[in-house]
């Protein structure tokens, strides 16, 4: 149980730190100029907390645990990349398909970011869980 909690906490901390930096840098440079009218003046914390809680749990279940059971780093990276890409593509492509104002640039950059941050969080959580052992 300690191993699972440590892996989850490490993945969550990695994701929160990286995403915090990303959003601080990207919002004024990428998001605001392209979809500023859609952005809230201040993000709502409760949905953000629920998102991170669920997303990191999915990273653990869909990427970290299969890699620990069946094959190591290659399995981890494959699952993390696919999960991050598909999760962020779902959000971005749905927005692009349904909203009047959505930028293809945001879709492409955000999908790349989602792939990267998911893979980084999964890798950090996996490394800690391997280090702790069974």
C-alpha positions in Angstrom: 0.0 0.0 0.0 2.9 2.4 0.8 4.3 1.7 -2.7 1.0 2.6 -4.4 0.5 5.8 -2.3 4.1 6.8 -3.0 3.8 6.2 -6.7 0.5 8.1 -6.9 1.8 11.0 -4.8 5.0 11.3 -6.9 3.0 11.2 -10.2 0.6 13.8 -8.8 3.3 16.1 -7.6 5.1 15.8 -10.9 2.0 16.6 -12.9 0.9 19.5 -10.6 4.4 21.2 -10.7 4.8 20.8 -14.5 1.2 21.7 -15.3 1.4 24.7 -12.9 4.5 26.0 -14.7 3.0 25.3 -18.1 -0.3 27.1 -17.4 1.5 30.1 -15.9 3.7 30.4 -19.1 1.2 29.2 -21.8 -2.0 31.0 -20.7 -0.8 34.6 -21.6 1.2 33.5 -24.6 -0.9 30.7 -26.1 -4.4 30.5 -24.7 -5.4 34.1 -24.0 -4.6 35.5 -27.5 -6.5 32.7 -29.2 -9.4 31.8 -26.9 -9.3 34.6 -24.3 -13.1 35.2 -24.5 -13.6 31.6 -23.4 -11.3 31.7 -20.4 -12.6 32.4 -16.9 -11.0 35.3 -15.1 -9.9 32.9 -12.3 -9.9 29.1 -12.6 -12.4 27.2 -10.4 -10.5 25.0 -7.9 -13.0 22.2 -7.2 -13.2 20.9 -10.8 -9.4 21.2 -11.2 -8.9 19.1 -8.0 -11.3 16.4 -9.2 -9.6 16.4 -12.6 -6.1 15.9 -11.2 -7.3 13.3 -8.7 -8.9 11.2 -11.5 -6.3 11.8 -14.1 -3.4 10.7 -11.8 -5.4 7.7 -10.7 -5.8 6.8 -14.4 -2.1 7.2 -15.0 -1.4 4.7 -12.2 -4.0 2.2 -13.4 -3.4 2.4 -17.1 0.3 3.1 -17.3 2.2 2.4 -14.1 0.6 -0.8 -12.9 0.7 -2.6 -16.2 4.4 -1.7 -16.6 5.2 -3.0 -13.1 3.4 -6.3 -13.9 4.4 -6.9 -17.4 7.5 -5.4 -18.8 9.1 -2.3 -17.5 10.0 1.0 -19.0 9.0 0.3 -22.6 5.5 -0.7 -21.5 5.2 2.3 -19.2 6.3 4.7 -22.0 3.9 3.2 -24.5 0.9 3.3 -22.2 1.7 6.8 -20.9 2.2 8.3 -24.3 -1.0 6.7 -25.7 -3.1 7.7 -22.6 -1.8 11.3 -22.5 -2.3 11.8 -26.3 -5.8 10.3 -26.4 -6.9 12.1 -23.2 -5.8 15.5 -24.3 -7.0 14.8 -27.9 -10.4 14.1 -26.6 -10.6 17.5 -24.9 -9.0 19.5 -27.7 -10.6 17.9 -30.7 -14.0 18.0 -29.1 -13.6 21.7 -28.4 -12.3 22.2 -32.0 -15.4 20.4 -33.3 -18.0 22.1 -31.2 -16.8 25.6 -30.3 -17.0 28.6 -32.6 -13.6 29.8 -31.3 -10.9 27.2 -31.0 -7.5 27.2 -32.5 -5.8 24.4 -34.3 -2.6 25.6 -32.8 -4.0 25.1 -29.3 -5.2 21.6 -30.3 -1.7 20.6 -31.5 0.3 22.2 -28.8 -2.0 21.0 -26.0 -2.0 17.4 -27.3 1.8 17.5 -27.3 1.8 19.0 -23.8 -0.6 16.3 -22.5 1.5 13.6 -24.0 4.6 15.0 -22.4 3.2 15.8 -18.9 1.5 12.4 -18.7 4.6 10.6 -19.6 6.7 12.6 -17.2 4.2 12.0 -14.3 4.0 8.3 -15.1 7.7 7.9 -15.3 8.3 9.6 -12.0 5.6 7.5 -10.3 6.9 4.3 -11.9 10.5 5.1 -10.8 9.4 5.6 -7.2 7.3 2.4 -7.2 10.2 0.4 -8.7 12.6 1.9 -6.2 10.4 0.9 -3.2 9.9 -2.6 -4.6 7.2 -5.0 -3.7 
